[in-house]
Structures are given as structure tokens and as C-alpha cells.
Amino acid sequence: ARAMSMLVSGGGMRTGQVIGATDPKGGEPADRPVYLGEVFATLYHNLGIDVTKTTITDGAGRPQYLVEGRQPIHELI
């Protein structure tokens, strides 16, 4: 499936809201899709980690961003 539900709370986030929507069958995103990378970017943001600057070194010695091309979910921060 291309859609799922997730419950996120605490950590200083603005909670008590629904973000995004699916089609009537619940199989496809219909409005404001949220990507898993955005969820991780939000968690890192709440821990004080800047995902646009922080990297880790992979096995080949190259720097890799924690979350490539995703930003925190603005509705939660």
C-alpha cells in the first residue's frame, strides 16, 4: 500500500491534528502526503539536530546526510 497511519506525540510537537488524507479506499495519498523522511527529519529537529548540515560517514568513508532532501513536518514544529 502507498498509505499508512502513524501516531506521533510528545517531544514538544504541536499535537492533536490530522495531517494528510487518502482516497476513499485508503490506498493512495490524496492530500498533503507525508514521507517517512519527513517524520525522521521532524524527530531529529526536535532533538536539536540540523538535518541540512549533519552527516554521518558511510562504510566507504563518504559523508551521508541523515535525511536526504526532506525537511521537518512544519505542522508539528
C-alpha positions as CSV (number, residue, x, y, z in Angstrom):
1,A,0.0,0.0,0.0
2,R,1.1,3.6,-0.6
3,A,-0.6,4.9,2.5
4,M,-0.4,4.2,6.2
5,S,-1.4,5.7,9.5
6,M,1.0,7.0,12.2
7,L,0.6,8.4,15.7
8,V,3.3,10.8,16.9
9,S,3.2,12.6,20.2
10,G,5.3,14.4,22.8
11,G,8.7,15.8,22.3
12,G,7.4,19.4,22.1
13,M,5.4,18.8,18.9
14,R,2.1,20.5,18.2
15,T,-0.2,17.5,18.6
16,G,-3.9,16.9,18.2
17,Q,-4.2,17.2,14.5
18,V,-4.5,15.1,11.4
19,I,-2.1,15.8,8.5
20,G,-2.8,14.5,5.1
21,A,-5.6,12.4,3.6
22,T,-6.1,9.3,1.4
23,D,-8.5,8.5,-1.3
24,P,-11.9,6.9,-0.3
25,K,-10.4,3.4,-0.3
26,G,-7.4,4.4,1.8
27,G,-4.9,3.2,-0.8
28,E,-3.4,6.4,-2.2
29,P,-2.5,9.8,-0.8
30,A,-5.0,12.4,-1.8
31,D,-4.0,15.5,0.1
32,R,-0.7,16.6,1.8
33,P,1.3,13.3,1.5
34,V,3.8,12.9,4.3
35,Y,7.0,11.0,3.6
36,L,8.9,8.8,6.1
37,G,12.0,11.0,5.7
38,E,9.9,14.0,6.9
39,V,9.0,12.0,10.0
40,F,12.7,11.3,10.7
41,A,13.6,14.9,9.9
42,T,11.0,16.1,12.5
43,L,12.3,13.7,15.2
44,Y,15.9,14.9,14.5
45,H,14.8,18.5,14.6
46,N,13.1,18.0,18.0
47,L,16.4,16.5,19.3
48,G,18.2,19.7,18.1
49,I,19.9,18.0,15.1
50,D,20.1,20.1,11.9
51,V,19.3,17.6,9.1
52,T,20.6,20.1,6.4
53,K,24.1,20.1,7.9
54,T,24.6,16.9,9.9
55,T,26.2,14.0,8.1
56,I,27.5,10.5,9.1
57,T,30.3,8.7,7.4
58,D,29.3,5.5,5.4
59,G,31.5,2.4,5.1
60,A,33.4,3.9,2.1
61,G,34.3,7.0,4.1
62,R,31.8,9.3,2.3
63,P,29.6,11.7,4.2
64,Q,25.9,10.9,4.0
65,Y,23.1,13.2,5.2
66,L,20.8,11.8,7.8
67,V,17.7,12.5,5.8
68,E,18.3,13.3,2.1
69,G,16.1,16.0,0.7
70,R,13.4,16.1,3.4
71,Q,12.5,18.8,5.9
72,P,10.7,18.5,9.2
73,I,6.9,18.4,9.1
74,H,6.1,22.1,9.5
75,E,2.7,21.4,11.0
76,L,4.4,19.7,14.0
77,I,7.1,22.2,14.8
